[in-house]
Amino acid sequence: MAAALVALAACSPGRPDASDGAAPWPAGFVAYAAEPAFLAAGRVRAAASLAVDPATGEVLVRLALDRGQSSGDFARGRSPVALDGALASLATAEGTEAPLASLDGDEAGTAAGPGGAFTLRFLPVTDPGTYARYGLAGAPSTAYRLDSLFIRDAEGRRLFEGSFEFFPTEGAMAALHEQATRLASLASFAYSGGAGDFAARQAEYMEGAGLLPEAHGHGAGEGAGADATAAPPAGRFVLVSGDEFWLDRWLVKVSPYRIGEDLFARVRVVSKTTARLSLDWSRVVAEAGGGTATPAGVLHEAAGRVGRAVDPVPAPSELGQNGRVELTLVWPGLGAAAAGGFGLRLDGVATAEGMPLFGFPLEYAIGPR
């Protein structure tokens, strides 16, 4: 859809914001002001407005185009204006840029008319580091810029010169400040169990549990009782690197963090074997402050964005070959207890027969952000 050329169709031209009669922005979105108010090329004008969801960073841009012609002019074959979604991108004040995620509005082939109204959706990332690690896109930008390059004439030539700049309105500032302050308080955790110790203990556990295949030249159970401090035997691809735990044919990435009083863990599981995995997130246990707790839920995710709302823990499921699952577990109120370090048991990530992939709790301590 984004790469297609979309021609203008029937619509009453006008300004694309709710104050001028357009539909309100979706719940939770806050509005930015546009500069300039419109772009012009001869009799053709374009006006834009922008709103952002502070919780997810999702951005919507409403674009209204007016050809400055009557319906009769259009019917007599005057050249249409078109949008080339492949050329649309939204820049942030932080130096990042997001391509068009989706384009909704008037479609080619509908009744002809002098104007058109469209909604462009973008998913910008203002903090690439937190996005890569936790799926959090960062706080909304202090300014956005939308180049008009994607608005073309019938011959595919650029129609307007210039860009739309968007800045938060006074009413949006409080919501943006609250989200920026919340994300600034994020404290990361790092695995503290030691890479060498993990590799040795985990390889021994997996060998004894029959989780290492014959293909590596070692039978199930072989090596039981080996020195736990020794390096894993050759052929065992068992190691920890940053947030990633490589367990032979499986990859499990665990990225815990704390915001305020709450503890979170972003977990990704990838399988490269025909053997199916059983995933029961209700059997994941955090051990902190002398107590234990299962997750209260998972952060809501929709259309590629992680929000702040909490959904119920998913029902148990299975993961097949080349399967991948990623979610963020939530322990409300456990952040303070975990600040001094905590353990995480992933017993709910197991084989179809119920054998956990990990043989012991993973230990975490506050680490660099």
C-alpha positions in Angstrom: 0.0 0.0 0.0 2.7 2.5 1.0 4.6 2.1 -2.3 1.5 2.6 -4.4 0.5 5.9 -6.1 -2.9 7.0 -4.6 -4.8 9.5 -6.7 -7.1 12.1 -5.2 -10.8 11.4 -5.0 -14.0 13.0 -3.9 -13.9 14.9 -0.7 -14.7 18.4 0.6 -11.4 20.2 0.9 -10.6 21.7 4.2 -8.2 21.9 7.1 -7.4 18.4 8.5 -7.9 19.1 12.2 -10.7 18.4 14.6 -11.2 22.1 15.4 -12.3 22.7 11.8 -14.8 19.9 11.7 -12.7 16.8 11.1 -13.1 13.7 13.3 -11.4 13.9 16.7 -8.0 12.2 17.1 -8.1 8.7 18.6 -8.2 8.4 22.4 -4.9 9.1 24.0 -3.4 11.0 21.1 -2.1 14.6 21.6 -2.0 17.2 18.9 0.9 19.2 17.4 0.7 22.5 15.5 1.8 22.7 11.9 4.1 25.3 10.3 3.4 26.5 7.7 -0.4 26.3 7.9 -0.4 25.1 4.2 1.8 24.6 1.2 0.7 26.0 -2.2 1.7 25.4 -5.9 -0.4 27.5 -8.1 -4.1 26.8 -7.3 -3.3 23.6 -5.4 -3.0 23.7 -1.6 -2.0 21.2 1.0 -2.7 21.4 4.7 -1.5 18.9 7.4 -2.0 18.2 11.1 -0.3 15.7 13.4 -1.0 13.9 16.6 1.1 11.3 18.6 0.3 8.7 21.1 2.7 9.4 24.0 2.5 5.8 25.3 3.6 4.2 22.0 5.1 7.0 19.9 2.7 6.2 17.0 2.1 9.2 14.8 -0.9 10.1 12.6 -0.7 12.8 10.0 -3.9 14.1 8.4 -3.4 15.6 5.0 -6.0 17.6 3.1 -5.4 18.6 -0.5 -7.4 21.1 -2.5 -6.8 21.4 -6.2 -8.6 24.8 -6.3 -10.8 23.5 -9.2 -14.5 22.7 -9.5 -15.8 19.2 -10.0 -16.5 20.3 -13.6 -12.8 21.1 -14.1 -11.9 17.7 -12.8 -14.4 16.0 -15.0 -12.9 17.7 -18.1 -9.7 15.8 -17.5 -7.5 18.2 -15.4 -4.4 16.4 -14.1 -4.9 14.6 -10.8 -2.6 14.9 -7.8 -1.2 11.7 -6.4 0.6 10.5 -3.3 3.7 8.2 -3.6 3.9 6.5 -0.2 7.3 5.1 -1.0 8.6 8.7 -0.8 6.9 9.6 2.4 9.0 9.7 5.6 8.7 11.4 8.9 11.9 12.9 10.5 12.3 13.6 14.3 14.3 16.2 16.1 16.4 13.4 17.5 17.8 12.6 14.1 15.8 9.5 13.3 13.5 8.9 10.3 10.5 6.6 9.9 9.0 5.4 6.6 5.3 5.4 6.0 3.7 2.5 7.8 0.2 2.8 6.3 -1.9 5.2 4.2 -5.7 5.5 4.6 -8.1 7.7 2.8 -9.6 8.3 -0.7 -8.7 5.7 -3.2 -8.2 5.8 -7.0 -11.3 4.8 -8.9 -13.8 6.6 -6.6 -15.9 9.5 -7.8 -13.9 12.4 -9.1 -13.6 15.6 -7.2 -11.4 18.6 -6.5 -9.8 17.5 -3.3 -8.7 14.6 -1.1 -8.2 13.7 2.6 -5.7 11.1 3.8 -4.3 9.8 7.1 -0.7 8.8 7.1 0.6 6.6 9.9 4.2 6.5 11.0 6.1 4.5 13.7 9.1 6.7 14.5 11.8 5.6 17.0 13.4 8.4 19.0 15.6 6.1 21.1 17.0 3.2 19.0 18.8 1.7 21.9 15.8 1.2 24.1 13.8 0.1 21.1 16.3 -2.6 20.2 16.5 -3.9 23.7 13.0 -3.4 25.1 10.7 -2.6 22.2 10.2 0.9 23.6 10.3 3.5 20.9 11.3 6.4 23.2 9.5 9.5 24.2 7.6 11.5 21.5 9.8 13.9 19.6 10.0 17.6 20.4 9.4 18.2 16.7 8.6 16.3 13.5 9.2 17.2 9.9 7.3 15.8 6.9 8.8 16.6 3.5 6.2 17.2 0.8 8.3 15.2 -1.7 5.7 12.4 -1.8 3.0 14.6 -3.2 3.3 14.4 -7.0 1.5 15.6 -10.1 0.2 13.4 -12.9 3.6 13.1 -14.5 5.2 12.0 -11.3 6.9 15.3 -10.6 7.2 16.9 -7.2 4.3 19.3 -6.7 5.3 21.4 -3.7 8.6 22.7 -2.4 9.1 22.7 1.3 8.1 20.6 4.3 5.6 20.6 7.2 7.1 21.2 10.6 5.1 20.0 13.7 5.6 21.2 17.3 3.7 20.3 20.4 0.7 22.4 21.4 0.5 23.7 24.9 -2.1 21.1 25.7 0.3 18.3 24.6 3.3 19.4 26.6 2.1 17.8 30.0 1.6 14.4 28.4 4.9 14.5 26.5 6.8 15.6 29.7 5.2 12.8 31.7 6.2 10.1 29.2 9.7 11.5 28.8 10.2 11.6 32.6 8.9 8.0 32.9 11.3 6.7 30.3 14.2 8.6 31.8 13.7 6.7 35.1 14.2 3.4 33.3 16.9 1.2 35.1 18.3 -1.7 33.2 19.4 -5.1 34.6 22.3 -7.2 33.4 22.9 -10.9 33.9 25.2 -11.3 36.8 25.8 -15.1 36.9 29.0 -15.1 34.9 29.3 -16.2 31.3 31.7 -19.1 32.0 29.8 -20.5 34.9 26.5 -20.3 33.0 27.9 -22.1 30.0 29.3 -24.9 32.1 26.3 -25.4 34.4 23.8 -25.1 31.6 25.6 -27.5 29.2 25.8 -30.0 32.0 22.0 -29.6 32.7 21.0 -29.8 29.1 23.2 -32.9 28.5 21.7 -34.7 31.6 18.2 -33.7 30.5 18.6 -35.0 27.0 18.4 -31.5 25.4 21.7 -31.9 23.4 21.2 -34.0 20.3 23.3 -36.9 19.1 24.2 -34.8 16.0 26.8 -33.0 18.2 28.6 -36.3 18.9 27.4 -36.6 22.5 24.5 -38.7 23.7 21.9 -37.7 26.2 23.2 -38.0 29.7 26.8 -38.2 28.7 29.1 -36.2 30.8 26.9 -36.2 33.9 28.9 -35.4 37.0 31.5 -33.4 35.1 33.3 -30.5 36.8 30.7 -27.7 36.9 33.5 -25.1 36.6 35.0 -26.7 33.4 34.2 -25.3 29.9 31.4 -27.1 28.1 32.6 -30.0 25.8 33.4 -29.2 22.2 30.3 -29.1 20.0 27.9 -27.6 22.7 26.7 -24.3 21.5 25.7 -23.0 25.0 26.7 -19.5 26.0 25.4 -16.1 27.2 26.2 -12.9 25.4 24.6 -9.7 26.8 20.9 -10.4 27.0 21.0 -13.5 24.8 21.2 -17.1 26.0 22.2 -19.5 23.2 20.9 -22.9 24.1 22.1 -25.0 21.2 19.0 -25.0 18.9 17.2 -22.3 20.9 17.8 -18.6 21.5 16.2 -17.0 24.5 16.7 -13.2 25.0 15.8 -11.7 28.4 16.0 -8.0 28.9 14.7 -7.0 32.4 14.2 -3.4 33.4 12.5 -1.3 36.1 10.4 1.8 35.7 9.2 3.3 39.0 7.8 0.6 41.2 7.3 -1.9 38.5 9.5 -4.7 37.1 9.5 -5.7 33.5 11.2 -8.4 31.4 11.2 -8.3 27.6 11.6 -12.0 26.5 12.2 -13.4 23.0 12.2 -17.1 22.2 13.4 -18.4 18.8 13.4 -22.1 17.9 15.6 -23.7 15.2 14.6 -27.3 15.7 11.6 -29.5 14.7 11.1 -30.3 18.4 8.2 -28.1 19.7 8.5 -25.9 22.7 5.9 -25.4 25.4 5.4 -21.8 26.5 3.5 -21.2 29.8 4.3 -17.6 31.0 2.4 -18.2 34.2 5.3 -20.5 35.3 7.9 -17.7 35.0 8.8 -16.6 38.5 10.7 -13.6 39.8 12.6 -14.0 43.1 13.2 -10.7 44.8 13.3 -9.4 48.4 12.9 -12.8 49.9 9.7 -13.6 48.0 8.5 -14.9 44.7 6.0 -13.7 42.2 4.5 -14.7 38.8 3.8 -12.0 36.2 0.6 -10.1 36.5 0.3 -9.7 32.8 2.1 -8.5 29.6 2.4 -5.1 28.1 -0.2 -4.5 25.4 1.2 -4.6 21.8 -0.6 -3.6 18.7 0.5 -2.9 15.2 4.2 -3.2 16.1 4.1 -1.0 19.1 4.5 -1.7 22.9 2.0 0.3 25.0 1.6 0.9 28.7 -1.7 -1.0 29.2 -1.4 -4.5 30.7 -3.0 -7.5 29.1 -3.6 -10.8 30.8 -0.8 -13.4 30.7 -1.3 -15.4 27.4 -2.7 -18.9 27.6 -0.1 -21.7 27.3 1.0 -22.3 23.7 3.5 -24.2 21.6 6.3 -22.9 19.4 7.4 -24.8 16.3 10.5 -24.8 14.1 11.6 -21.4 13.0 9.0 -20.0 15.4 9.5 -16.8 17.3 7.6 -15.1 20.1 8.3 -11.9 21.9 6.5 -10.2 24.8 7.1 -8.0 27.9 6.2 -9.6 31.2 5.1 -7.3 34.0 5.4 -7.5 37.8 3.7 -4.4 39.3 5.1 -3.2 42.5 8.2 -5.4 42.4 10.6 -2.8 41.1 11.9 -1.7 44.5 12.5 -5.2 45.8 14.3 -6.1 42.6 16.6 -3.1 42.7 19.1 -4.9 44.8 19.2 -7.9 42.4 16.7 -10.6 41.6 16.4 -14.1 40.2 14.2 -15.2 37.3 13.0 -18.8 36.8 11.9 -19.5 33.2 10.4 -22.9 33.9 7.5 -22.0 31.6 9.9 -22.2 28.6 10.1 -26.0 28.2 10.0 -28.9 25.8 6.7 -30.3 24.8 7.3 -33.0 27.4 7.7 -30.3 30.1 11.4 -30.2 30.5 12.5 -26.6 31.2 15.2 -25.3 28.9 17.0 -23.6 31.8 18.4 -25.7 34.7 18.6 -22.9 37.3 17.4 -19.3 38.0 19.0 -16.5 36.0 20.5 -13.9 38.3 20.3 -10.2 37.6 21.8 -7.0 39.0 21.4 -3.3 38.1 23.5 -2.7 35.0 24.3 0.1 32.5 21.3 1.5 30.7 
